[in-house]
Amino acid sequence: MSYSCGYWKNAKTLTEAQTAKLDLIAEKLKLREGMKVLDIGCGWGGLAHHLASKYGVTVVGVTIGKEGAAYARKFCAGLPVEIRVQDYRTLNEKFDRIVSVGMFEHVGSKNYREYFQVARRCLVDEGIFLLHTIGVSDPRMERKDPWTLKYIFPNGEIPYYRTVDDALEGLFLIEDWHNFGPDYGKTLLSWRDNFNTAWPSLESKYGNTFYRMWRFYLETSAGAFAARKLNLWQIVLSKGLVDGYESVR
């Protein structure tokens, strides 16, 4: 149930790649036991569970998905994790670290400035914010194709790097900008293979139209990453760390 791009540097399976992604995030955040972490768009709670159980931090996850929140609460039961159904824009409390994975593509460029203002408001002065998002270097790719917007991600908008940079101005210092887009192609094809394997148990419920639509989405997206039309960014931000920042790969 872990979404977005896995990290395939030393991984041979999807599970290894997704676990490596979670550990890469933790290492870039430079977590210490007892820290309070905000997960904006926490999904099914996979990242919150991993950080709390392996790194000894307290996590607050916010999402507007009621079903995802219910699943995450069960999954993280017994851990120092709080899952809230809450609009991130209403947050007004301090965290040592902030992370957001695969959510920024749904914020929309008109809202980027407010998104970063909220993150700045909630981050302690010596804190670190890691943003994990798909991105593009060509502004013509921002809204992707009409088919995807209609059937897969209504109102989705892939961030353009200049728009992101403009929205950050005066709020955050960019400490690191890591692009491992080709890894998303491998992730998507692994999802495709899992989908094909599971399809006999799903066919009666979803039907052939859904099968063709989902295969088309997964494979064309994988092609876009392989062609380097789409990127996967992990951007590390701070208010200006006194001792600087040294990233990991």
N, C-alpha and C positions, 0 to 999 in steps of 0.2 A: 504493500500500500504506500510505497514511497514514490512520490511524483518528481518530475523534472529529470534533468540529465544526470546519469551516473558518471563516475570518474574512473576511466579505464586504464590509467597509467600502469598499474600493476595487477589489474583485475582480469579474470578469465570468464566470469559469469556475471549475470545481471545483479545477483545478490551481492557479490563482492564489489561490484562497481558502485552500487547504491550505498553500501556501508562505507566505502572509501570516500564517497561524496560527503557523507555526514561527518566523518572524521576530518576531512579536509576543512570543512566549515569550522569545526571546533578548534582546529589548530590555528586557522587564520584569526579566529576571535580571541585566541590566547586566553582561554578560560582558566579560571582558578576556582577551586572548591569554595562554595558559599556565594558565588556571584548570582545576581538576579538577571535573567535573560528574558527579553521580549521576542516572541516569534509572531511576526505580522503575517497573517494568512497561514495558519498552522495546519490546515488540511486535516488529515486523519491522525495527526499527532506523532508521526514517525520521528521527526527531528526532535521534538520535545522529549519524547521517551528516551531517545539515544543520549541526548545531552545530560538529562537528569540522572539516568542510570549509570552512565559511564564516566561522566566528568564531575558529578557531585554538585551541580548547580540547581537553582530553583528557576522554573520556567513558567511564564505566563504566555499562553497562546491565544490569539484572537482570530476569529473567523466569523463570517456572516452565514456560513452553512450549518444549519441546525443538525442535519444528519451526520455531517462530518464531526461536529463537536461532540455529539452523543457517542460516536465510535471512539473518538480520541479520549474521552473521559474514562471509558471502560478500559481502553488499551493502556492508559497511563495510571490506572488506579494503584494506589500505594506508593506512588512517587511524588516528589515535591513539584507537581505540575498542576497549574490551574488553567482550564480551558474555558474561555468566555465566548459567547455569541455577542460580539460587539463590533461596531464600526470603528476602525482604527483611528479615525479622525477625532474621536471623543476621548482618546487617551491623554492623560495629564498626570503622569507619575514617572519617577526616575528608575532607569535600569542601567546596569553596568555594561550590558551588551545588547545589541538589537540585531536580529537576523530576519530576512524575508526571502523565501525561496519560491519561485514560480508564481508569484502573485502580482508583480509589478506590470506584467503584460496586460493586466485587466484594470489598471488604474486610469489610463488615458492621459495623454499629454497635457490636457487642460488642467489636470489635477496634480501633475508632478510636483509643482512648487509647494503645494499644501502638504503633500506626502512627505517631502523632505523637511518641511517646517515642523511637522508633528514628530518626526524622528529626532530632530535636533532638540526639541522641547523635552523629549523623554530620555535623552542620553546624558549620562553624567559627563563632566568635563573631560575626564581621561578615558572615556568609553570608546568602543569600537562598534561600527555598524557594518554588517556585510549584506550586500544586495546581490542576489543570485537571479539572473533574468536572461531570457532570450533578447537579442539585440541585433540591429542592422547598421551597416555603414552607408547604405544607400537609402535616402529618405523615401524613395518610391516603394520600398518594401514595408513601410511602417504599418499599413493597414492590411497587408497581405492580400489574398485574393477573395473575391465576393463569395465563392463557394464555402470557404472556411469560415468567413464571417457569418454566413447564414446558418450553416449546419453544425459547426464545431464550437467556435468561440464568438458568439454574438457580441458586438462592440469591442472585440479585442483589438489591441493596438501594440505592435511590436516597437519597443523604444528605439529611437534613432540617437546615436551617440552624442550628437551636438545638442539635441533637445535635452538629454539627460544632463549634460555638462552645464547648460544654461540654467537649468532648474536648481542645480547645486550651488550656484555662485553665491558667495557670501555666507553659506550655511555650513558646508563641509569641505574638508581637504581630502583629495583623492590620494590615499596611501598606496593603493595597488589596484590594477585593472587586469584581470586574468581572463583570457579567451581560450576556452577549450571546446569550441563548437563541434568539431568532428566527433567528439565523444557522444554528442546527442544523436548523431546518425546511428551509431552502434546501439544506443539505448532504444531508439525507436524501432529498429529492426528486431531487437530482442523482445520488445513488447509485441511486435507483429508475430513472431514465432510462438510466443505464449498464447496469443489470441487464436492462432490457427490450431494449436494443440487443444485448447479448451472449447473450440467452436462446436464440436458434436454435442456437448452438454448445453450449449446456448442457442442452438439453431431454432428449436421449436418456439423459443420465447421472442427472439429478435428478428429472424427471417433474413432472406438473402439480400434485400436492399441494404439493411444495416451492415451486413458482412462486407459488401462491396464498398460501401461508403467508408467504413472504418479502415479497411485495407488501403483504400485510396489515400485517406488522410495520413496514415502512418508512413506509407511508402513515399508519397510526394514530399512530406516533411523531411524524411531521412535524406531524400535527394537534394533538398534545399540546403541542408547542413553539409552534405558531402561536396556540394558545389560552392560552398562558402558564401552563399547568399544570406544565410542565417548564421548568427553567432550565439555562443553561450558565454555570458560574462559573469564573473564574480568580482564585484567592485567593493573594495574595502575603504570605508570612509571614517574620518574622525573630525573632531573640532580642532585638531592640531596637537598631536601627542608630543609632550615635552622631550621625550627621549627618542622620538622617531618610531618607525615601524619597519620590521623586517618580515617579509611574507614567506610563504612556503609553497611548494609545488609537489 
